[in-house]
Amino acid sequence: MRDAESPRRVTLLELFFDLVYVVALSLISRGLIVDLGWDRAFQALVMLMAMWWTWAITTLVTDVYDPQRPEIKVLIIAVMFGALLMTTTIPEAFAGRGLIFAGTYVAIHLGRGLYLMPAVRRDRQTQRRATRIFIWFAVSAVPWVIGGAVSSEGLSREWWWALALAIDYVGFRLAYPVPGLGVVPDAQRAVTAEHLSERYQQFFIIALGDAILVAGTVFSLHHSEVENIAAFATAFSTTLLLWRIYVHKSGELLPHAIARSRQPARFLNTAPYTHLLMVAGVVTTAAGFDLVLLEPTGRTPPAWLAVIIGGPALFLVGRAAFEYEVFSRVSLSRPGGVLALLTIAPGVLFLAPVYASMGAMLVLAGVAVADHRRSRGKPPEEPAPPH
């Protein structure tokens, strides 16, 4: 377990571990726009939630346990191998490789529990904690495996996996209650503010890396040079604005907010979900870049518009929840930005995709300007978390 002498900064092995998710997010965003529709969006969400959960739980392990210990390093490498195997199956997860995707997910979480329980046998309370978590993942393993084994026709696999993810996410939110063992006590959900906040910040940067990757690899000159440059510049500017809006105050003061909280463990009740929303928004925005860069002209189909406008809107929703985590309030620019995106949506249906992307960029620019005006000339704001 971590102690007062353990390092608070992220280790190089953890940064190496994150490289898997660069590929995973890229494959998910690219897959979203293949035969774009509600079923494809549902599949992308399921895969994103599954990959995110392997990262989030591993991050908590390295926050609770000493990541410098050889045993924990071995665990991180093993999870990295499993996450990479899951990543390779993403393009065919809802076709012929569903059982590999589901089986690897189950093996990661159950294997971690089987590995940790003997390792902490001298600490009764810690072993009970690992046992509770293992039992919940054992329960969710059933719909995971069933979903991977059923036919890929229709949406049966998606719904089985959605049920499994619901068990995993709800179990974490409830602190893994088990009859006879109770829930994981708050004392065992203590967090290391500097380490955990830095991990979430790093994953958000990875998500932005997906947007940069799309802009850099999809950009071409198949259309006129002016149209291509406009689409490329819009994609880059949008990515920059997403970073700016995330970092401005809340992202910057996240470690201080956790440290100032009277109950830092309560941060875990919301942080994985708010960052998932923001990451989903960035991944969807990256998929929109792919569409616009490939075909910046012509009319904007409704499904394309849902991606181009929906990505920034989803990010702002998550960003509003994130701001509440840090300051116990939500700035009007967050819901105002979502409302502005919904307002411009009907009008840009009749315009080229590049103009729809520009409209979303201008709304994000308005949010960033509002943030700057609110804090300009005022003393630094102190975080005031609701916990």
Secondary structure, 3 states (H helix, E strand, C coil): CCCCCCCCCCCHHHHHHHHHHHHHHHHHHHHHCCCCCHHHHHHHHHHHHHHHHHHHHHHHHHHHCCCCCHHHHHHHHHHHHHHHHHHHHHHHCCCCCHHHHHHHHHHHHHHHHHHHHHHCCCCHHHHHHHHHHHHHHHHHHHHHHHHHHCCCCCCHHHHHHHHHHHHHHHHHHCCCCECCCECCCHHHHCCCHHHHHHHHHHHHHHHHHHHHHHHHHHCCCCCCHHHHHHHHHHHHHHHHHHHHHHHHHHHHHHHHHHHHCCCHHHHHHCHHHHHHHHHHHHHHHHHHHHHHHHCCCCCCCHHHHHHHHHHHHHHHHHHHHHHHHHHCCCCCHHHHHHHHHHHHHHHHCCCCHHHHHHHHHHHHHHHHHHHHHHHCCCCCCCCCCCC
